[in-house]
Amino acid sequence: MIKIHRYKCFNGPAPTIAAQQKVTTGTAIKTMLQIAPPSTRQMQLISWGFTLDGVPGSAGQVELIQTDVAASTGTAHVAAGVQPLDPNAPASLVQLGAALTGYTFTTEGATTATRTFDANLVPPTAGATDINYYYQWMPDERPIVASSKFLRVRATFGAAVNMTCWIVWDE
């Protein structure tokens, strides 16, 4: 019997004496969180989401995509940043290191193939409070990310806003 484990990862280091980090989106496309699946198995997505700390000054888009090329020039996650949701689960097998699993990437890489799993348009209107977004897939529609690909949360805003984002998956 194969045991499946569930993990969650944010676009910042695991909080210890400080709160969960929020990161500026900047004013161009930016990979806020990237996960490199384990080299020996796929990832099945369960849910994802993001929070903005204010209504953006201009419209924006946040997307969850699979790409064929890694983003680079970001902050690499360490094992503690990829958290098992079951305290008895082993550490995740996602690939850690520069241009693998990390956050706040400033170089997108030369992506040639993507699969879009979800996208959310964020309006720049004070009355439109779509600044907290959460999506959970039904069991039969959960996307699978191949071991040779990269999973990214990307944000594109004309005016910077601070964001916290996360992904939950099984491996």
Secondary structure, DSSP 8 states (H G I E B T S, - for coil): -----EEEEESS---SSS----EE--SS-EEEEEE---TTS-EEEEEEEEEESS--SS-EEEEEEEESS--BSSEE--GGGEEESSTTS------BSTTSBEEEESB------EEEEEEEEE---TT--TTEEEEE--GGG--EE-TTSEEEEEEEESS--EEEEEEEEE-
